[in-house]
Amino acid sequence: MLRVIGELLRHDRRFLFGFSVLVIYLLIAAASLFCPYNTKAWNVVPRDLPPSWKYPLGTNSMGQDIMWKAMVAVKNSLLLSAIAAVISRVIAIILGLLSGYKGGLFDRVVMTFNDSFIIIPMFPVLILIASILRTSLNITVLGIMIGLFGWAWDARLFRSQILSLKEREFTKTAILSGMKTYRVIVTEHLPYVIPLIMAATINNVIWVIGMEVTLSLLGLSNLSTPTIGTMIYWASQYQAIFREMWNWILTPIALCVVLILGLYMLSTSISEYLDPRTRLQMIKEE
């Protein structure tokens, strides 16, 4: 994996841009741990102040420092995305790799279950669940909820890759040597699927961020917890646009756009890297 990252950093500016954005956001999330305020509390600073040395992004109508709240929001949004991505990746990898390798009845049963999640209209279901769990919908619960519905497409994608790999000679050699199923999958197949898993995970994170923002704008998340979505919600509720409080409304929007753009650049770069012709071109350039 480190070798792949090193090659992409040297040869692909899209990956360099996306990787730089991700590192900056992780640093922002780490810096938010030193926030001097309780970002859930109101009226901890004077209201509606313009940007200044003391308050670089000003304050909002709730009496909160916009800069520190945005930093905490980035941390919470990344944490939410990580929880959802880990849960959905674990399910997608296990089901996709096992289904593709075993085939037969097991494959048909798993893919029938998988396809049922694909055809379910996820957004209305998530709205319904969020409405029911609204009082206890913290970052962890929301991440678990989204993660449990975000794995089906990727499981089918991983399965298709394994269907190709299991027909190759090294797989047959491993089977004839007496290697058990889990060892064949983990040691022989998984290394080939890792770049694909990376690209699919980034796409899943983009989807999670978009879903969180959408649910927050509908008021269906824990609105007291700072996230990029809830920042946009409160700015909208206090009519920041009509009051021309651009520092309040544009801060979370800009954070969301730049993060999604950076992740998209990472995803497209890795997806292109999966093309053997691209890797051959990289070797020629060296």
C-alpha positions as CSV (number, residue, x, y, z in Angstrom):
1,M,0.0,0.0,0.0
2,L,2.8,2.4,0.9
3,R,4.4,1.7,-2.5
4,V,1.2,2.5,-4.3
5,I,0.8,5.8,-2.4
6,G,4.5,6.7,-3.2
7,E,4.0,6.0,-6.9
8,L,0.8,8.0,-7.1
9,L,2.3,11.0,-5.2
10,R,5.2,11.1,-7.6
11,H,3.2,10.7,-10.8
12,D,-0.3,12.0,-10.3
13,R,-1.1,15.6,-9.3
14,R,-4.7,14.7,-8.6
15,F,-3.6,12.2,-6.0
16,L,-1.2,14.8,-4.6
17,F,-4.0,17.4,-4.3
18,G,-6.4,14.9,-2.7
19,F,-3.8,13.5,-0.4
20,S,-2.8,17.0,0.7
21,V,-6.4,18.0,1.4
22,L,-6.9,14.8,3.5
23,V,-3.8,15.5,5.5
24,I,-4.8,19.1,6.2
25,Y,-8.3,18.0,7.3
26,L,-6.8,15.4,9.6
27,L,-4.5,18.1,11.1
28,I,-7.5,20.4,11.6
29,A,-9.3,17.5,13.3
30,A,-6.3,16.9,15.6
31,A,-6.1,20.7,16.4
32,S,-9.8,20.7,17.4
33,L,-8.9,18.7,20.5
34,F,-7.4,21.9,21.9
35,C,-10.6,23.9,21.5
36,P,-11.0,26.3,24.5
37,Y,-14.8,26.4,24.2
38,N,-17.6,23.9,24.6
39,T,-18.8,24.0,21.0
40,K,-22.2,22.6,22.0
41,A,-22.9,25.5,24.4
42,W,-24.5,28.8,23.3
43,N,-23.4,32.3,24.2
44,V,-19.8,31.5,25.1
45,V,-18.5,34.4,23.0
46,P,-20.2,37.7,21.9
47,R,-22.7,37.2,19.0
48,D,-22.4,38.2,15.4
49,L,-18.9,39.6,15.4
50,P,-17.0,40.0,12.1
51,P,-13.6,38.2,11.5
52,S,-10.8,39.6,13.7
53,W,-7.5,38.6,15.2
54,K,-9.3,37.2,18.2
55,Y,-12.0,35.5,16.2
56,P,-10.5,34.7,12.8
57,L,-13.8,33.6,11.2
58,G,-16.0,35.7,13.5
59,T,-18.8,34.5,15.7
60,N,-22.4,33.4,14.9
61,S,-25.8,34.4,16.2
62,M,-25.6,31.5,18.7
63,G,-22.6,33.0,20.5
64,Q,-20.1,30.5,19.2
65,D,-16.6,30.9,17.6
66,I,-17.1,29.9,14.0
67,M,-13.4,28.8,13.5
68,W,-13.3,26.5,16.5
69,K,-16.8,25.1,15.8
70,A,-15.8,24.4,12.2
71,M,-12.7,22.6,13.3
72,V,-14.7,20.4,15.7
73,A,-17.3,19.9,12.9
74,V,-14.5,18.6,10.6
75,K,-13.4,16.2,13.3
76,N,-16.9,14.9,13.9
77,S,-17.7,14.5,10.2
78,L,-14.4,12.6,9.6
79,L,-15.1,10.4,12.7
80,L,-18.7,9.7,11.4
81,S,-17.3,8.8,8.0
82,A,-14.6,6.6,9.5
83,I,-17.2,4.6,11.6
84,A,-19.5,4.2,8.6
85,A,-16.7,3.3,6.2
86,V,-15.2,0.7,8.6
87,I,-18.5,-1.0,9.2
88,S,-19.5,-1.1,5.5
89,R,-16.0,-2.2,4.4
90,V,-15.9,-5.1,6.8
91,I,-19.3,-6.3,5.6
92,A,-18.5,-5.7,1.9
93,I,-15.0,-7.4,2.0
94,I,-16.2,-10.5,3.9
95,L,-19.3,-11.1,1.8
96,G,-17.7,-10.1,-1.5
97,L,-14.6,-12.1,-1.2
98,L,-16.2,-15.2,0.3
99,S,-19.1,-15.1,-2.2
100,G,-16.7,-14.7,-5.2
101,Y,-14.4,-17.5,-4.0
102,K,-16.9,-20.1,-2.9
103,G,-19.5,-19.7,-5.6
104,G,-22.4,-22.1,-6.0
105,L,-25.3,-22.0,-3.6
106,F,-23.4,-19.8,-1.1
107,D,-22.8,-17.2,-3.8
108,R,-26.4,-17.2,-4.9
109,V,-27.7,-16.8,-1.4
110,V,-25.3,-14.0,-0.5
111,M,-25.9,-12.1,-3.8
112,T,-29.7,-12.4,-3.3
113,F,-29.3,-10.8,0.1
114,N,-26.8,-8.3,-1.3
115,D,-29.1,-7.3,-4.2
116,S,-32.0,-6.8,-1.7
117,F,-30.0,-4.0,-0.1
118,I,-29.2,-2.5,-3.5
119,I,-32.8,-2.2,-4.6
120,I,-34.0,-0.9,-1.2
121,P,-34.6,2.9,-1.5
122,M,-31.9,3.8,1.1
123,F,-32.6,7.5,1.5
124,P,-36.3,7.1,2.7
125,V,-35.3,4.2,4.9
126,L,-32.5,6.3,6.5
127,I,-34.9,9.2,7.0
128,L,-37.4,6.8,8.7
129,I,-34.7,5.3,11.0
130,A,-33.2,8.8,11.8
131,S,-36.7,10.0,12.7
132,I,-37.2,7.1,15.1
133,L,-33.7,7.3,16.7
134,R,-33.5,11.1,16.7
135,T,-33.2,11.5,20.4
136,S,-30.2,9.1,20.6
137,L,-28.7,9.8,17.2
138,N,-25.1,10.6,18.2
139,I,-22.1,10.4,15.9
140,T,-21.5,6.7,16.7
141,V,-25.2,5.6,16.2
142,L,-25.5,7.6,13.0
143,G,-22.2,6.1,11.7
144,I,-23.4,2.6,12.4
145,M,-26.8,3.3,10.8
146,I,-25.3,4.6,7.6
147,G,-22.6,2.0,7.5
148,L,-25.1,-0.9,7.7
149,F,-26.7,0.4,4.5
150,G,-23.6,1.4,2.5
151,W,-21.9,-1.9,1.6
152,A,-23.9,-3.7,-1.0
153,W,-22.6,-2.1,-4.2
154,D,-19.0,-2.6,-3.1
155,A,-19.5,-6.2,-2.1
156,R,-20.6,-7.0,-5.6
157,L,-17.6,-5.0,-7.0
158,F,-15.2,-7.0,-4.8
159,R,-16.9,-10.3,-5.7
160,S,-16.3,-9.6,-9.4
161,Q,-12.6,-9.1,-8.8
162,I,-12.4,-12.4,-6.9
163,L,-14.2,-14.2,-9.7
164,S,-11.4,-13.3,-12.0
165,L,-8.6,-14.0,-9.5
166,K,-9.8,-17.5,-8.5
167,E,-9.4,-18.7,-12.1
168,R,-5.7,-17.8,-12.2
169,E,-2.9,-20.3,-11.8
170,F,-1.6,-19.1,-8.4
171,T,-5.1,-19.7,-6.9
172,K,-5.2,-23.3,-8.2
173,T,-1.7,-23.8,-6.9
174,A,-2.6,-22.6,-3.5
175,I,-5.7,-24.9,-3.4
176,L,-3.7,-27.9,-4.5
177,S,-1.1,-27.2,-1.8
178,G,-3.8,-27.7,0.8
179,M,-4.2,-24.0,1.8
180,K,-7.5,-23.3,3.6
181,T,-10.1,-21.0,2.3
182,Y,-9.5,-18.1,4.6
183,R,-5.7,-18.2,3.9
184,V,-6.3,-18.2,0.1
185,I,-8.5,-15.2,0.4
186,V,-6.3,-13.3,2.9
187,T,-2.9,-14.1,1.6
188,E,-3.5,-14.7,-2.2
189,H,-6.5,-12.6,-3.1
190,L,-6.7,-9.7,-0.7
191,P,-3.4,-8.0,-1.7
192,Y,-4.7,-7.7,-5.3
193,V,-8.0,-6.2,-4.1
194,I,-6.5,-3.5,-1.8
195,P,-6.3,-0.7,-4.4
196,L,-9.9,-1.4,-5.4
197,I,-10.9,-1.3,-1.7
198,M,-9.1,2.0,-1.2
199,A,-11.0,3.6,-4.2
200,A,-14.3,2.2,-3.1
201,T,-13.7,3.3,0.5
202,I,-13.1,6.9,-0.6
203,N,-16.3,6.8,-2.7
204,N,-18.1,5.5,0.3
205,V,-16.8,8.3,2.5
206,I,-18.0,10.9,0.0
207,W,-21.4,9.3,0.1
208,V,-21.4,9.3,3.9
209,I,-20.6,13.0,4.1
210,G,-23.3,13.8,1.6
211,M,-25.8,11.7,3.5
212,E,-24.9,13.3,6.8
213,V,-25.3,16.8,5.3
214,T,-28.6,15.9,3.8
215,L,-30.0,14.4,7.0
216,S,-28.8,17.4,9.0
217,L,-30.4,19.9,6.6
218,L,-33.7,18.0,7.2
219,G,-33.2,18.3,10.9
220,L,-32.9,14.5,11.3
221,S,-29.6,14.3,13.2
222,N,-28.3,15.4,16.6
223,L,-28.3,19.1,15.9
224,S,-26.4,20.0,19.0
225,T,-23.3,18.0,17.8
226,P,-21.1,20.1,15.5
227,T,-20.7,18.6,12.1
228,I,-20.4,20.1,8.6
229,G,-24.1,19.4,8.1
230,T,-25.4,20.8,11.3
231,M,-23.3,24.0,10.8
232,I,-25.0,24.5,7.5
233,Y,-28.4,23.8,9.2
234,W,-28.0,26.4,11.9
235,A,-26.6,29.0,9.5
236,S,-29.7,28.4,7.3
237,Q,-32.1,28.5,10.3
238,Y,-30.7,31.9,11.3
239,Q,-30.9,33.1,7.7
240,A,-27.2,33.8,7.4
241,I,-27.4,34.3,3.7
242,F,-30.1,37.1,3.9
243,R,-28.2,38.7,6.7
244,E,-25.1,38.6,4.6
245,M,-23.1,36.7,7.3
246,W,-21.0,35.0,4.7
247,N,-18.4,33.9,7.2
248,W,-21.0,31.7,8.9
249,I,-22.6,30.1,5.9
250,L,-19.6,29.8,3.6
251,T,-17.3,28.2,6.1
252,P,-19.1,24.8,6.3
253,I,-20.0,24.9,2.6
254,A,-16.4,25.5,1.6
255,L,-15.1,22.8,4.0
256,C,-17.6,20.4,2.5
257,V,-16.8,21.2,-1.2
258,V,-13.0,21.1,-0.7
259,L,-13.2,17.8,1.2
260,I,-15.4,16.1,-1.3
261,L,-13.3,17.5,-4.2
262,G,-10.1,16.2,-2.6
263,L,-11.6,12.8,-1.9
264,Y,-13.0,12.6,-5.5
265,M,-9.5,13.4,-6.8
266,L,-8.1,10.6,-4.7
267,S,-10.7,8.1,-5.9
268,T,-10.3,8.9,-9.6
269,S,-6.5,8.7,-9.3
270,I,-6.6,5.3,-7.6
271,S,-9.2,4.0,-10.0
272,E,-7.0,5.0,-12.9
273,Y,-4.0,3.4,-11.3
274,L,-5.9,0.1,-11.3
275,D,-5.7,0.2,-15.1
276,P,-2.5,-1.8,-16.1
277,R,-1.9,0.7,-18.9
278,T,-1.5,3.5,-16.4
279,R,1.0,1.6,-14.3
280,L,3.0,0.7,-17.5
281,Q,3.1,4.4,-18.3
282,M,4.4,5.2,-14.8
283,I,7.2,2.6,-15.3
284,K,8.2,4.2,-18.6
285,E,8.3,7.6,-17.1
286,E,10.7,6.4,-14.5
